[in-house]
Amino acid sequence: MLARPIAQDRSSDLDAALVRLGLPTPAREYLLEKLPHAQLLLTGLGPPEGRFLKHLCEEGPPGLYPRFLSGHQAVRPGTALLSGARDQLLRLVQAAREATDLHPLADALERALAVDRLPEATQLGGRRFLWGSRTYLMGVLNVTPDSFSDGGSFASVDRAVAHGLALAAAGADVVDVGGESTRPGAADVSAEEELRRVLPVIQGLRAQSGVPLSIDTRKAAVAEAALAAGACLVNDVTGFTADTALPAVTARAGAAACLMHMQGTPRTMQQAPHYQDVVAEVLEALASSVARAEAAGIPRGRIWVDPGIGFGKTGEHNLFLLHHLQELRLLGCPIVLGTSRKAFLGTLAGGKPPEQRLPGTLACVAAAAVTAGADVVRVHDVAEVRDALAVADAIRQARAGGTLWDASR
Ligand code: PMM
């Protein structure tokens, strides 16, 4: 059972309105607990949950509970929409808690009402990632002969290390080192070959820079050696589904994990991507990935999630996911977004090759930052994206609208 906020007042926006009313802080805090409106999409409801919601919301005292709209049960069984203010929804959670056997419904609703809460900060190397303060940058360093946009560019260790240092100097908060291409149709690489590519680069970067390093791999053997050499984040494009030893290796090293969603494998994923509801399926798969990470002992504050743009998804799927990225907030983890130079951006711009996709990349990261959809963007062009994010993050956080908005008066 899943309850997803598909539309929700943002507390920060509502608070700005309350400031305009001249209300003092305690009154604003009280109202922010009650007023925000949310539309929750419910899926996977059983008949008892459906009956309970219908009874309470349709026959309870007017105004006490949210509005309830049951889905077409012949077409979409177990679906419904709840629409109401926070205090109405909280009353419903309380009623579900007090009923027999409705705890899963209460839990699902409670999780949906907590999406405004910021994920726990992540400590990576010497740096603290304080979510909500700005959009963080993951710089891409592919040490592969065949990645789609930069394959072969950094084939020698010296060139790769120099590029990693340049990414750090340009403002990358973490540098993601990968030795296996995951572009559509890419062939598998052995652990030995992957290690031969990435290990000297990680060692070289570690010797010359304090920037946190991430290892982009699906293999426990590669991750283990990379973590021992100084990486502190494992970026697994299979979300801990490919190598069952990878979660434990990550946990043992005290490392963080970036868990991505992919439908299929790189070899076949773009042949016929298919979803009934791409957001729901990505959400459910990522929830399983997070559960695998937690079961291995990786704490919540060290788990990042990524919808896997372009991994077993059509251009339409990518755009729909980007439009609904906020729904992934339900997982309570920071959201990583990798759209840099990807094919759908080239298509939207009339068929541009990877080296001409920077404008599309900038538009995409800026849009995600303004809507607070992403906490980390994984990009090739760190300096350019950093400047775009400086503007987009400032727009999202703008609070000084003149004396009418001044909370201190
Ligand atoms: N994309 C690629 C590789 N690794 N990792 C994460 N977490 N998210 C992504 O979107 C992602 C990834 C493929 O792009 P590349 O060839 O430019 O590295």
Residues whose N, C-alpha, C, O or C-beta is under 5 A from the ligand:
A	BS01	PMM	V140 S147 F148 T182 N235 C258 M260 D306 G308 I309 G338 S340
